[in-house]
Amino acid sequence: MALSGKRLCLNTVFTLWLREMLRYKRSRSRIIGSLATPLFFLVIMGSALGSTMTLRSGRYIDYMAPGIIGMSILFASLMGGISIIWDREFGFLKEILVAPVSRFYTALGKAAGGVTTAMVQGTLLMFISGMIGIEYVSVWRELLCIPIMFTMGLGFIGLGITLASKIESHEGFQMMMTFITFPTIMTSTAFYPMENLPGWLSIPVHLNPLTYGVEALRWMLLDASDVPITLSLGVITAFALIMMTIGSRAFDSAVDQ
């Protein structure tokens, strides 16, 4: 590929990323809701359940914080897929597809915007949680959580793009999102540790990619995890690569229809 062709591809990715960022910046209600709801869960549930649960690793509200951050990444990344439905409905998708670049770069630009939004929400939530009393190991370990959030976001935005490429309506996408997100959260270690789980619940918890993302964040922030950090990083990296591959192919086939 010539230098001008590469520049055009990068410009396409950057333009779509910038568009998603501007849309996020202008939606103040979305920003407030994306921070207020997880913090509400953390403060209310963390305080209430912390009075009834005893953990070897420390306070329950501290244990719960990485799970809430992971939950925020999951929601924000999957919601990134809905912009594809909007763009397809209002004709914007057809306009960008006439550009002389591979559709892969179009999907990459959409994914980059969704992942960046998820990272911004997760990072803000992490620092605000620290300010209200959540006890993390160190600031350096907090900074190391950012690439973990990025990798988690890539996996779930790939899933969001796949769903949006197969579903025609906003209502259908919202229903499917609800169907996926709540079981994913409840069968992860966002709210409870792996120890003493019932046998039937242990299987989906160990198969859930969100479990390994949350455990990686928990290892970084609290220096406590039920899963080796190398295994957690390996699983979320593999999940990101697989889902981005599936998502780009689903997007490519959807625009051909």
WOVEN-V382206 format. One line per field, one symbol per residue. psi: psi as a letter, one per 20 degrees, with the letter a starting at -180 (. if undefined). A space follows every 10 residues. Layout:
psi: ???
This chain:
psi: prhhghhggh hgggghghgh ghhghinhhg gghhhgghhg gggghggghh iiqpqhibqh hghhghhhgh ggggghghhh hhhggghhhj ihghghiiql qqhghghhgg gggggggggg gggghghhgh hjjporgrhh hghihghghg gghgghhggg hgghhiphqh ghggghgghg gghgghkakh iqrhpkqqgh hhghghiphh ghgghgghgg hikpqipphh gghgghgggg gghhggghhh gghgii.
